[in-house]
Amino acid sequence: MARPTTEAISPFFIVSSVDQTIAFYCDKLGFEVTFREPEQDPFFAILRRDGAQLFVKSVDAPPLPNSRRDPFARWDAYVYASDPDALAADFIAQGAAFSVPLQDTHDGLHGFEIKDPDGYVLFFGRPR
């Protein structure tokens, strides 16, 4: 019997403004909105770019990215990118700014970091 598979995992970020988050991820990183509730002034949304998916929700609590809890555990999401160089160029063309530039990391990865408006840090890359 074949082993059941999983298809994806999606980080779930508490954000200060779903509209602000949608604008950042769509305009700067090329994500698209696949779901939003309600349509106007949403409190919840699902964003997707290729195989990467993100859930965002605005609640009565402030965002708490990992970097605010421990600077040595600052990534909130790792997004595998088979060609981080091409992805970085695409993001630059869309006006995205990197919090850590494209580079080989000390832990054997090649990629870059982007910090969103609420301070969540996403690493886009792959093992070297």
Summary of the structure (lengths in Angstrom):
residues: 128
radius of gyration: 15.2
end to end distance: 34.6
largest distance: 48.3
contacts: 338
relative contact order: 0.20
helix: 23%
strand: 36%
